[in-house]
Amino acid sequence: MTNKCTLVGAGEFFAEYFKCGQEDYLIAVDGGYAYLKELGMMPHLILGDFDSMPNELRDTLFDNDIEKVQLPCEKDETDMYAALRYAINKGYFQISIYGATGGRLDHTVANFQTLLWLKEQGISAVIHDKNEEYFMLSKESMDFQPMKGRMSLFAMTPVVEGVTLSGFKYCLENGELQYNFPLGVSNEFMGTSARIQIGEGIALVMIAKE
């Protein structure tokens, strides 16, 4: 059994960039079900309050045998947060998320906060956009193969210490990021191997590939 889970939300979705392993546990988060249906893919679970689902799908939602969890419209958690908590409870700890950006900015910010919550649980999660990836790093390093594009790094805790960036246009040795100053915005890959190393604190990494 794989411990990988893929979730598809109702934000912007680019089918040509969507990847889901055959053994991945696939969750449609509310209106994300419409994207999967267009691809001819059936999720293992549909979860949400179904307020972002097209009416024609909502009207026939319970005509199939797919597992469903219907949430109330008035609640503290977002549908995405609830779906991720469900996945964790089922034992999935490698998580890919699509349809989590674009559209409503408040939900995009909420999904970044949800990435932070996941990282605090020690869970690896990546939000995938058209040609961008978003994830958290803490007390770890990540190596990148030669590539071109942008990299931005933001403190998600008051201070992020021990920040070392090598192989980028703007390098840093044992530096510090603060969450009220965007020092790490718009760095660049230089077509060579690169590395990000984070000491204390949690940082949001944004990768935009060319």
HELIX and SHEET records of a PDB file:
HELIX    1   1 ALA A   15  TYR A   17  5                                   3    
HELIX    2   2 GLY A   32  GLU A   38  1                                   7    
HELIX    3   3 ASN A   55  ASP A   59  1                                   5    
HELIX    4   4 LEU A   61  ASP A   63  5                                   3    
HELIX    5   5 ASP A   79  ASN A   89  1                                  11    
HELIX    6   6 LEU A  105  GLU A  120  1                                  16    
SHEET    1   A10 GLU A  67  GLN A  70  0                                        
SHEET    2   A10 LEU A  45  GLY A  48  1                                        
SHEET    3   A10 TYR A  25  VAL A  29  1                                        
SHEET    4   A10 LYS A   4  VAL A   8  1                                        
SHEET    5   A10 GLN A  94  TYR A  98  1                                        
SHEET    6   A10 SER A 124  HIS A 128  1                                        
SHEET    7   A10 GLU A 132  LEU A 137 -1                                        
SHEET    8   A10 ALA A 203  LYS A 209 -1                                        
SHEET    9   A10 LYS A 148  ALA A 155 -1                                        
SHEET   10   A10 ASN A 187  MET A 190 -1                                        
SHEET    1   B 4 GLU A 140  PHE A 144  0                                        
SHEET    2   B 4 ALA A 194  ILE A 198 -1                                        
SHEET    3   B 4 VAL A 159  SER A 166 -1                                        
SHEET    4   B 4 LEU A 172  GLN A 178 -1                                        
END                                                                             
